[in-house]
Amino acid sequence: MFNNLREDIACILERDPAARSKLEVITCYPGLHAIMTHRLAHRLWQADLFWLGRLVSHIGRMLTGIEIHPGAQIGRRVFIDHGFGVVIGETAVIGDDCTIYQGVTLGGTRLYKGTKRHPTLGRGVVVGAGAQVLGGFTVGNGARIGSNAVVVKPVPAGATAVGNPARIIDHAESAPPATTDPDQPTPVQSGSQTIRTGCTENNSANPDMPSSRSPCDSDWDAAPLQAMLNKGSSAAQKENGAGFTAYAVDPGAGDPLVKVLQELITHAADQDVRIAQLCKTIESMGSKVEGNSAPFDAQRLNKMVDE
């Protein structure tokens, strides 16, 4: 027991740059407390003292905010960083040297008793913040699960899974591919370049739209948005490598939250332009449209975010 405790303290000091001393780790790290409590609860569970095991587990949950079923199997040198909101199910198996960040769920998708409902993590797996790994499959040794990913299928050893639903990516896939299709929106560009809203350069798709102004004329400056999205991304790439982030801060790694944000902003700009054109068409027919606002731009978005 004391050997395991020494290993747990050493692995925290090694993996967390914020850890400064053994005393700090022993007294101030809920992930360590949760692992220690679980080892006691798991022994009680194996001795068929199910209620007592659940009680010890419940006390550990109240103290740490980490819920680990006493039936779960956890290996050596497992580090639960921060840990609040982590849920580990009854039939989950966690291999040695794994790292789990806050908000992670190792859960199940079935309600049948006596079956393998929760995932098995191989040796050295890293699960990013907010990730959901659901099902009785295996995540291979050395695999990495990106932040906020939803994994419902096996992950090969050494692979990286990101997105919702999660997909397996290679390092070459970490950067979004360039596109020359005029009907497809282009990813956010750097500098003072603009974001295309996915419309065509002509109005052939909608002959009723006035030809005095194309919807593509309302491109907006992407520099403020790009600066906001790229904040901290270089450090995350150096720390975690391309394609993986534990904290959802790296747009270049295909993080799902950043991708959704980019798509929503692009879609909002496109819809704003189309609504403006529709209002102009209605006004040209003799009707007055009230509340017609200016096209959406990144400066307004940046001001909203700052507030």
C-alpha positions in Angstrom: 0.0 0.0 0.0 2.7 2.5 0.9 4.7 1.5 -2.2 1.6 2.4 -4.3 1.3 5.7 -2.4 4.9 6.6 -3.1 4.5 5.8 -6.8 1.3 7.9 -6.9 3.1 10.9 -5.3 6.1 10.6 -7.6 4.0 10.4 -10.8 2.1 13.6 -9.8 5.3 15.4 -9.2 6.5 14.3 -12.6 3.4 15.1 -14.6 2.1 18.3 -12.9 4.4 21.3 -13.1 2.2 23.0 -10.4 3.2 20.4 -7.8 6.1 21.7 -5.7 6.5 19.3 -2.9 5.3 15.9 -1.6 3.5 17.6 1.3 1.5 19.7 -1.1 0.6 16.6 -3.1 -0.5 14.6 -0.1 -2.6 17.4 1.4 -4.0 19.3 -1.6 -4.5 16.9 -4.5 -8.1 15.4 -4.6 -7.1 13.0 -7.4 -4.6 11.3 -5.0 -7.3 11.3 -2.3 -9.8 9.7 -4.6 -7.3 7.0 -5.7 -6.5 6.2 -2.0 -10.2 6.0 -1.1 -10.9 3.8 -4.1 -8.3 1.3 -3.1 -10.0 0.8 0.2 -13.4 0.7 -1.3 -12.3 -1.8 -4.0 -10.8 -4.2 -1.4 -14.1 -4.1 0.5 -15.9 -4.8 -2.8 -13.7 -7.8 -3.5 -14.5 -9.1 -0.1 -18.2 -9.0 -0.9 -18.8 -6.1 1.5 -20.7 -4.3 -1.2 -22.6 -1.8 0.9 -19.6 -0.9 2.9 -17.6 -0.5 -0.3 -20.2 1.8 -1.8 -20.3 3.8 1.5 -16.6 4.4 1.4 -16.8 5.3 -2.3 -19.6 7.8 -1.5 -17.6 9.4 1.2 -14.7 9.8 -1.2 -17.0 11.4 -3.7 -18.3 13.9 -1.2 -14.7 14.9 -0.2 -13.2 15.0 -3.7 -15.9 15.5 -6.3 -14.7 12.4 -8.1 -17.0 9.4 -8.4 -15.3 6.0 -8.7 -17.4 2.9 -8.4 -15.7 0.4 -6.0 -16.0 -2.3 -8.6 -13.7 -0.4 -11.1 -10.2 -1.6 -11.5 -7.5 1.1 -11.4 -3.8 0.4 -12.1 -0.7 1.9 -10.7 0.5 5.5 -11.1 -2.8 6.7 -12.4 -3.1 10.5 -12.1 -6.5 12.2 -12.0 -5.6 15.9 -12.5 -8.0 18.4 -10.9 -10.6 15.6 -11.1 -13.8 17.4 -10.3 -16.7 15.8 -12.1 -14.8 12.6 -13.1 -17.1 9.6 -13.2 -15.7 6.0 -13.5 -18.2 3.2 -13.8 -18.4 -0.2 -12.2 -16.8 -2.4 -15.0 -14.2 0.2 -16.1 -10.6 -0.9 -16.2 -7.8 1.7 -16.1 -4.2 0.6 -16.9 -1.0 1.7 -15.4 0.4 5.3 -16.0 -2.9 6.7 -17.3 -3.8 10.4 -16.9 -7.4 11.6 -16.6 -8.4 15.3 -16.5 -11.5 16.9 -15.0 -15.0 16.2 -16.3 -14.2 12.8 -17.8 -16.8 10.1 -17.9 -15.9 6.5 -18.3 -19.4 5.3 -18.7 -21.7 2.8 -20.3 -24.4 2.7 -22.9 -26.2 -0.4 -21.7 -28.2 -1.2 -18.6 -27.7 -4.9 -18.4 -26.3 -6.3 -15.2 -23.3 -8.7 -15.2 -22.0 -7.4 -18.6 -19.0 -5.3 -19.5 -20.6 -1.9 -19.8 -17.6 0.5 -19.3 -14.4 1.0 -21.2 -10.9 -0.4 -20.7 -8.0 2.0 -20.9 -4.7 0.5 -21.8 -1.3 1.6 -20.3 -0.4 5.2 -20.6 -3.7 6.5 -22.0 -4.4 10.3 -21.6 -8.0 11.4 -21.5 -8.6 15.1 -22.0 -10.9 17.4 -20.0 -14.6 16.8 -20.6 -14.2 13.7 -22.7 -16.8 11.0 -22.6 -15.7 7.4 -23.2 -18.9 5.3 -23.4 -19.1 1.5 -23.9 -17.4 -1.8 -23.1 -14.6 -1.4 -25.6 -10.8 -1.0 -25.3 -8.7 2.1 -25.7 -5.2 0.9 -26.7 -1.9 1.5 -25.0 -0.6 5.1 -25.4 -3.8 6.4 -27.0 -5.0 9.9 -26.4 -8.5 11.2 -26.2 -9.0 14.9 -27.0 -10.9 17.3 -24.8 -14.7 17.0 -25.1 -14.5 14.0 -27.4 -17.3 11.5 -27.3 -15.8 8.1 -27.9 -18.1 5.1 -28.5 -15.8 2.8 -30.5 -12.4 1.2 -29.8 -9.3 3.3 -30.2 -6.1 1.7 -31.5 -2.9 1.8 -29.5 -1.0 5.0 -30.0 -3.9 6.8 -31.8 -5.5 10.1 -31.1 -9.3 10.4 -31.0 -11.0 13.9 -31.2 -14.5 15.2 -31.9 -18.1 14.3 -31.4 -18.5 11.5 -32.4 -14.8 10.9 -32.0 -12.7 10.1 -35.1 -9.2 8.7 -35.3 -6.7 11.3 -36.7 -3.1 11.3 -37.8 -0.7 14.1 -37.3 -1.2 15.1 -41.0 -4.9 15.5 -40.3 -4.4 18.0 -37.5 -4.5 21.0 -39.7 -7.8 21.7 -41.7 -7.3 21.0 -45.4 -7.4 23.9 -47.8 -10.3 24.0 -50.3 -10.7 25.6 -53.6 -14.4 24.9 -54.0 -16.2 28.2 -54.1 -19.3 26.6 -52.6 -17.5 25.6 -49.4 -16.5 28.0 -46.6 -12.8 28.5 -46.2 -11.4 28.0 -42.6 -10.4 31.2 -40.7 -7.4 32.7 -42.2 -4.6 34.6 -40.4 -3.7 38.3 -40.6 -6.2 40.6 -42.2 -7.7 38.1 -44.6 -11.4 37.6 -44.7 -13.8 34.7 -44.0 -15.9 33.7 -46.9 -19.4 32.9 -46.1 -19.8 29.9 -48.3 -21.8 31.7 -51.0 -20.9 31.9 -54.7 -19.6 34.9 -56.6 -22.8 35.2 -58.6 -26.4 34.9 -57.9 -27.2 32.1 -60.2 -28.5 30.0 -57.4 -31.1 32.7 -56.6 -32.1 34.7 -59.7 -34.6 36.8 -57.7 -31.9 38.3 -55.5 -30.9 41.8 -56.6 -27.7 42.0 -58.6 -26.6 45.3 -57.2 -24.9 43.6 -54.3 -23.6 40.1 -54.0 -23.8 38.3 -50.6 -20.1 37.7 -51.0 -19.4 41.4 -50.8 -20.0 41.3 -47.1 -16.9 39.5 -46.0 -15.7 40.6 -42.6 -12.3 41.0 -41.1 -11.2 37.8 -39.3 -8.1 39.2 -37.6 -9.8 39.9 -34.2 -11.5 36.5 -34.2 -8.3 34.8 -35.2 -6.4 36.5 -32.4 -9.0 35.3 -29.9 -9.0 31.7 -31.1 -5.3 31.4 -31.4 -4.6 32.6 -27.8 -2.5 30.0 -26.2 -2.6 27.6 -29.1 1.1 27.5 -29.8 1.9 26.5 -26.2 -0.7 23.7 -26.4 0.8 22.4 -29.6 4.2 22.2 -28.1 3.0 20.6 -25.0 0.6 18.0 -26.4 1.6 17.6 -30.0 -0.6 18.1 -33.1 -4.1 16.7 -33.0 -4.5 16.5 -29.2 -5.3 18.9 -26.5 -6.3 18.1 -22.9 -7.9 21.5 -22.2 -9.7 22.6 -25.5 -7.5 25.5 -26.4 -5.8 24.5 -29.6 -7.8 25.3 -32.8 -5.0 23.9 -35.0 -5.6 20.5 -33.4 -9.1 20.1 -34.6 -10.7 20.9 -31.2 -14.4 20.3 -31.4 -15.4 23.4 -29.4 -13.3 25.8 -31.5 -14.5 24.2 -34.7 -18.2 24.6 -33.7 -17.5 28.2 -32.7 -15.9 28.9 -36.1 -18.8 27.3 -37.9 -21.5 29.1 -35.9 -19.8 32.5 -36.5 -19.5 31.8 -40.2 -23.1 30.6 -40.4 -24.3 33.8 -38.6 -22.4 36.0 -41.0 -23.9 34.2 -44.0 -27.4 34.4 -42.6 -27.0 38.1 -41.7 -26.1 38.9 -45.3 -28.9 36.8 -46.7 -31.4 38.5 -44.4 -30.2 41.9 -45.4 -30.6 41.0 -49.1 -34.1 39.7 -48.4 -35.0 42.9 -46.7 -33.8 44.9 -49.6 -35.9 42.8 -52.0 -39.0 43.3 -49.9 -38.3 47.1 -49.7 -37.9 47.1 -53.5 -41.4 45.7 -53.8 -42.8 48.7 -51.8 -43.0 47.3 -48.3 -41.1 48.8 -45.4 -38.9 46.5 -43.2 -38.3 47.7 -39.7 -35.3 46.7 -37.6 -33.0 46.0 -40.5 -29.5 45.9 -38.9 -26.1 46.2 -40.4 -24.2 43.0 -41.5 -22.6 41.0 -38.7 -18.9 41.6 -38.3 -16.0 40.3 -36.2 -15.5 43.6 -34.5 -18.9 43.4 -32.9 -18.2 39.8 -31.9 -14.9 40.8 -30.3 -16.6 43.6 -28.3 -19.3 41.1 -27.1 -16.7 38.6 -26.0 -14.7 41.4 -24.1 -17.8 42.4 -22.3 
